Amino acid sequence: MSAIFLPRAMRIGASALNELPAALAQLGLRAPAILTDAFLAGSGALDRLLAVLTEAGMTARAYGEVIPDPTVASVDAAVAFVAAGVHDCIIGFGGGSPIDTAKAVSILVARGGTMRERKAPHQENAPGLPIIAIPTTAGTGSEATRFTIITDETNDEKMLCAGLAYLPTLAIVDYELTLTKPLRLTADTGIDALTHAIEAYVSKLANPFSDGMAMAAMRAIWPNLRRVCEAPDDRAAREAMMVGSLQAGIAFSNASVALVHGMSRPIGAHFHVAHGLSNAMLLPAVTAWSAPAALTRYADCARAMGLAEAGEGDQAAVSRLVEALRDVNRDLSVPTPKSYGIDEARWTQLLPLMAEQALASGSPGNNPRVPDAEAIQTLYREAWA
């Protein structure tokens, strides 16, 4: 038996942003608080969103100080902003950080308490204020997931918080919002989405529904990943990446991620590496290590991505997959932790703590091959250079 969870409504496609007022009205909502970051607040994107709402006679207040990898303190500041107004829903507008912030604020405004007490394995299911997710990157899939990640800055821990409370009520998925994304963000979020699809498919919690979404995501993402970096204004490629990212988000929200994500979060917390980039740093090495425990599943991924012929053996298909993941990292200039500029002594010193935090997240337990702390440290060392 599988339990499947999806946003209540989704509007998908070019100019979907213009449908926001009608979608809100359909849900009986009229007074959103918008949470976004300084870039979108200053680039004209937030002004466009506000204009769409104002023209429809809706009153919105906007907060433009969400930070990358939101912390407990940054979430508290956003909670104070929302609490100072009268709002019936929260809009997360941007990449994973504004949407994750909106999810946390939705609960804290409604019920108080802390995110630390809501850290996994706790499940937060009772809803707070309705969450509206409007992604501007094709990567996190957060618009369709029941998770949020908040960093506790007192110990540099990225806390995974899970439950139905974090599942957006409405997702507005408009690929036109990604047309101006810079190259590095395009590449890193694209590999992030690919990682979601692969990990959902090989996860021990995979099910027929999540499998279908994960396969569709891989078919959409892989042929277009390099293309959107080479030709940023290719609308068909941008649309495929946006839809693939959404499908990958639905897949892992209903199956879970695995070892790559478990190991990725401590890199982000301790060294402030963007989430998609830290996933990309780890994906080839972790895939090679994990594949012997789920050879057929990883071979299915290679076939969905067009890397292996239908009749080709599983071992050969998986070899092609690992090689292709290394190649795409090279082609898209994904740095290693070493070339990124991380201090080697600090990296080595933190390996035991990073391995402990990776295991504590629970994600490695869903991996087809479950590691112990020593194996995780070995994989960190392999990824280093």
Secondary structure as the mmCIF struct_conf table of DSSP 4:
data_model
#
loop_
_struct_conf.conf_type_id
_struct_conf.id
_struct_conf.beg_label_comp_id
_struct_conf.beg_label_asym_id
_struct_conf.beg_label_seq_id
_struct_conf.end_label_comp_id
_struct_conf.end_label_asym_id
_struct_conf.end_label_seq_id
BEND BEND1 ARG A 8 ARG A 8
STRN STRN1 ALA A 9 ILE A 12
BEND BEND2 GLY A 13 GLY A 13
TURN_TY1_P TURN_TY1_P1 ALA A 14 SER A 15
HELX_RH_3T_P HELX_RH_3T_P1 ALA A 16 GLU A 19
HELX_RH_AL_P HELX_RH_AL_P1 LEU A 20 GLN A 26
TURN_TY1_P TURN_TY1_P2 LEU A 27 GLY A 28
STRN STRN2 PRO A 32 ASP A 37
HELX_RH_AL_P HELX_RH_AL_P2 ALA A 38 SER A 43
BEND BEND3 GLY A 44 GLY A 44
HELX_RH_AL_P HELX_RH_AL_P3 ALA A 45 GLU A 55
TURN_TY1_P TURN_TY1_P3 ALA A 56 GLY A 57
STRN STRN3 ARG A 61 VAL A 66
BEND BEND4 PRO A 68 ASP A 69
STRN STRN4 THR A 71 THR A 71
HELX_RH_AL_P HELX_RH_AL_P4 VAL A 72 ALA A 83
TURN_TY1_P TURN_TY1_P4 ALA A 84 ALA A 84
BEND BEND5 GLY A 85 GLY A 85
BEND BEND6 ASP A 88 ASP A 88
STRN STRN5 CYS A 89 GLY A 94
BEND BEND7 GLY A 95 GLY A 95
HELX_RH_AL_P HELX_RH_AL_P5 GLY A 96 ARG A 111
BEND BEND8 MET A 115 MET A 115
HELX_RH_3T_P HELX_RH_3T_P2 ARG A 116 ARG A 118
STRN STRN6 LYS A 119 LYS A 119
TURN_TY1_P TURN_TY1_P5 ALA A 120 PRO A 121
STRN STRN7 GLN A 123 GLN A 123
BEND BEND9 ALA A 126 ALA A 126
BEND BEND10 LEU A 129 LEU A 129
HELX_LH_PP_P HELX_LH_PP_P1 PRO A 130 PRO A 130
STRN STRN8 ILE A 131 PRO A 135
BEND BEND11 THR A 136 GLY A 139
HELX_RH_3T_P HELX_RH_3T_P3 SER A 142 ALA A 144
BEND BEND12 ARG A 146 ARG A 146
STRN STRN9 PHE A 147 ASP A 152
TURN_TY1_P TURN_TY1_P6 GLU A 153 ASP A 156
STRN STRN10 GLU A 157 ALA A 162
BEND BEND13 GLY A 163 GLY A 163
HELX_RH_3T_P HELX_RH_3T_P4 LEU A 164 TYR A 166
BEND BEND14 LEU A 167 LEU A 167
BEND BEND15 THR A 169 THR A 169
STRN STRN11 LEU A 170 VAL A 173
HELX_RH_3T_P HELX_RH_3T_P5 TYR A 175 THR A 178
TURN_TY1_P TURN_TY1_P7 LEU A 179 THR A 180
HELX_RH_AL_P HELX_RH_AL_P6 LEU A 183 VAL A 202
BEND BEND16 SER A 203 SER A 203
TURN_TY1_P TURN_TY1_P8 LYS A 204 LEU A 205
HELX_RH_AL_P HELX_RH_AL_P7 PRO A 208 GLU A 230
TURN_TY1_P TURN_TY1_P9 PRO A 232 ASP A 233
HELX_RH_AL_P HELX_RH_AL_P8 ARG A 235 SER A 253
TURN_TY1_P TURN_TY1_P10 ASN A 254 ALA A 255
HELX_RH_AL_P HELX_RH_AL_P9 LEU A 259 PHE A 271
HELX_RH_AL_P HELX_RH_AL_P10 HIS A 275 SER A 290
HELX_RH_3T_P HELX_RH_3T_P6 ALA A 291 ALA A 293
BEND BEND17 ALA A 294 ALA A 294
HELX_RH_AL_P HELX_RH_AL_P11 LEU A 295 ALA A 304
TURN_TY1_P TURN_TY1_P11 MET A 305 GLY A 306
BEND BEND18 LEU A 307 ALA A 308
TURN_TY1_P TURN_TY1_P12 ALA A 310 GLY A 311
BEND BEND19 GLU A 312 GLU A 312
HELX_RH_AL_P HELX_RH_AL_P12 ASP A 314 ASP A 331
TURN_TY1_P TURN_TY1_P13 LEU A 332 SER A 333
HELX_LH_PP_P HELX_LH_PP_P2 VAL A 334 THR A 336
HELX_RH_AL_P HELX_RH_AL_P13 PRO A 337 TYR A 340
TURN_TY1_P TURN_TY1_P14 GLY A 341 GLY A 341
HELX_RH_AL_P HELX_RH_AL_P14 GLU A 344 ALA A 360
TURN_TY1_P TURN_TY1_P15 SER A 361 SER A 361
BEND BEND20 GLY A 362 GLY A 362
HELX_RH_3T_P HELX_RH_3T_P7 SER A 363 ASN A 366
BEND BEND21 ASN A 367 ARG A 369
HELX_RH_AL_P HELX_RH_AL_P15 ALA A 373 TRP A 384
#
